[in-house]
């Protein structure tokens, strides 16, 4: 399955994660220099970055899962119908989620 957000290209997740990591490092350095530690905020940032990292591989895993289900006979559709379903799914994702920046 292709990258689901064509206008932004494949580098978008890496740029986003880099910006979040930079802001996390900045917030941590400010907290350390001021002598205050907000462990809930720091752990929240780490959980958010981990979630972004996990979500980065979802389109490929969805494609692999659909192919496996068809190969094992769990989904009784033809390969042509599977291809059109993937195209419809990608079109819907691009139309609905790409404008909001979520994919």
C-alpha positions as a Markdown table, in Angstrom:
| # | Residue | x | y | z |
|---|---|---|---|---|
| 1 | Unk | 0.0 | 0.0 | 0.0 |
| 2 | Unk | 1.3 | 3.4 | -0.9 |
| 3 | Unk | 1.9 | 6.2 | 1.5 |
| 4 | Unk | -1.5 | 7.3 | 2.6 |
| 5 | Unk | -0.8 | 11.0 | 2.7 |
| 6 | Unk | 0.5 | 11.8 | -0.8 |
| 7 | Unk | 0.7 | 15.6 | -0.5 |
| 8 | Unk | 3.2 | 15.5 | 2.3 |
| 9 | Unk | 5.4 | 12.6 | 1.1 |
| 10 | Unk | 7.2 | 9.8 | 2.9 |
| 11 | Unk | 9.4 | 12.0 | 5.1 |
| 12 | Unk | 6.5 | 13.5 | 7.0 |
| 13 | Unk | 6.5 | 11.0 | 9.9 |
| 14 | Unk | 10.2 | 11.4 | 10.4 |
| 15 | Unk | 10.0 | 15.1 | 10.4 |
| 16 | Unk | 7.1 | 15.1 | 12.8 |
| 17 | Unk | 8.9 | 12.6 | 15.2 |
| 18 | Unk | 12.0 | 14.7 | 15.0 |
| 19 | Unk | 10.2 | 17.9 | 15.9 |
| 20 | Unk | 8.4 | 16.2 | 18.8 |
| 21 | Unk | 11.8 | 14.7 | 20.0 |
| 22 | Unk | 13.4 | 18.2 | 19.8 |
| 23 | Unk | 10.5 | 19.8 | 21.8 |
| 24 | Unk | 10.7 | 17.0 | 24.3 |
| 25 | Unk | 14.5 | 17.5 | 24.7 |
| 26 | Unk | 13.9 | 21.3 | 25.1 |
| 27 | Unk | 11.2 | 20.8 | 27.7 |
| 28 | Unk | 13.4 | 18.4 | 29.6 |
| 29 | Unk | 16.4 | 20.7 | 29.6 |
| 30 | Unk | 14.3 | 23.6 | 30.8 |
| 31 | Unk | 12.8 | 21.4 | 33.6 |
| 32 | Unk | 16.2 | 20.2 | 34.7 |
| 33 | Unk | 17.7 | 23.7 | 34.7 |
| 34 | Unk | 14.9 | 25.1 | 36.8 |
| 35 | Unk | 15.0 | 22.2 | 39.2 |
| 36 | Unk | 11.5 | 21.0 | 38.6 |
| 37 | Unk | 10.6 | 17.6 | 37.3 |
| 38 | Unk | 7.1 | 16.8 | 36.0 |
| 39 | Unk | 7.4 | 13.0 | 35.6 |
| 40 | Unk | 3.8 | 12.8 | 34.3 |
| 41 | Unk | 4.5 | 15.2 | 31.5 |
| 42 | Unk | 7.8 | 13.5 | 30.6 |
| 43 | Unk | 6.3 | 10.0 | 30.6 |
| 44 | Unk | 3.3 | 11.3 | 28.5 |
| 45 | Unk | 5.8 | 12.6 | 25.9 |
| 46 | Unk | 7.5 | 9.3 | 25.8 |
| 47 | Unk | 4.2 | 7.4 | 25.4 |
| 48 | Unk | 3.2 | 9.8 | 22.7 |
| 49 | Unk | 6.4 | 9.3 | 20.8 |
| 50 | Unk | 6.2 | 5.5 | 21.2 |
| 51 | Unk | 2.6 | 5.7 | 19.8 |
| 52 | Unk | 3.8 | 7.7 | 16.8 |
| 53 | Unk | 6.5 | 5.2 | 16.2 |
| 54 | Unk | 4.0 | 2.3 | 16.3 |
| 55 | Unk | 1.5 | 4.1 | 14.1 |
| 56 | Unk | 4.1 | 4.7 | 11.4 |
| 57 | Unk | 4.0 | 1.1 | 10.3 |
| 58 | Unk | 0.3 | 0.6 | 10.2 |
| 59 | Unk | -0.3 | 1.0 | 6.5 |
| 60 | Unk | 2.2 | -1.8 | 5.7 |
| 61 | Unk | 0.8 | -4.0 | 8.4 |
| 62 | Unk | -2.7 | -3.5 | 7.1 |
| 63 | Unk | -1.7 | -4.4 | 3.6 |
| 64 | Unk | 0.2 | -7.5 | 4.8 |
| 65 | Unk | -2.8 | -8.6 | 7.0 |
| 66 | Unk | -5.3 | -8.3 | 4.1 |
| 67 | Unk | -3.0 | -10.3 | 1.9 |
| 68 | Unk | -2.6 | -13.0 | 4.5 |
| 69 | Unk | -6.4 | -13.2 | 5.1 |
| 70 | Unk | -7.0 | -13.7 | 1.4 |
| 71 | Unk | -4.2 | -16.2 | 1.0 |
| 72 | Unk | -5.5 | -18.3 | 3.9 |
| 73 | Unk | -9.0 | -18.2 | 2.7 |
| 74 | Unk | -10.4 | -16.3 | 5.6 |
| 75 | Unk | -11.7 | -13.6 | 3.2 |
| 76 | Unk | -13.5 | -15.1 | 0.2 |
| 77 | Unk | -12.7 | -12.4 | -2.4 |
| 78 | Unk | -10.7 | -12.4 | -5.5 |
| 79 | Unk | -7.3 | -10.7 | -5.9 |
| 80 | Unk | -8.9 | -8.1 | -8.3 |
| 81 | Unk | -11.6 | -7.3 | -5.7 |
| 82 | Unk | -8.9 | -7.1 | -3.0 |
| 83 | Unk | -6.9 | -4.6 | -5.1 |
| 84 | Unk | -10.0 | -2.4 | -5.7 |
| 85 | Unk | -10.8 | -2.6 | -1.9 |
| 86 | Unk | -7.3 | -1.4 | -1.1 |
| 87 | Unk | -7.7 | 1.5 | -3.6 |
| 88 | Unk | -11.1 | 2.4 | -2.2 |
| 89 | Unk | -9.7 | 2.3 | 1.4 |
| 90 | Unk | -6.7 | 4.5 | 0.4 |
| 91 | Unk | -9.0 | 7.0 | -1.4 |
| 92 | Unk | -11.3 | 7.2 | 1.6 |
| 93 | Unk | -8.4 | 7.7 | 4.0 |
| 94 | Unk | -6.8 | 10.4 | 1.8 |
| 95 | Unk | -10.2 | 12.2 | 1.4 |
| 96 | Unk | -11.2 | 12.0 | 5.1 |
| 97 | Unk | -8.1 | 12.0 | 7.2 |
| 98 | Unk | -5.4 | 13.7 | 5.1 |
| 99 | Unk | -6.9 | 17.2 | 5.4 |
| 100 | Unk | -6.7 | 16.9 | 9.2 |
| 101 | Unk | -3.1 | 15.7 | 9.2 |
| 102 | Unk | -4.0 | 12.4 | 10.7 |
| 103 | Unk | -3.4 | 9.2 | 8.7 |
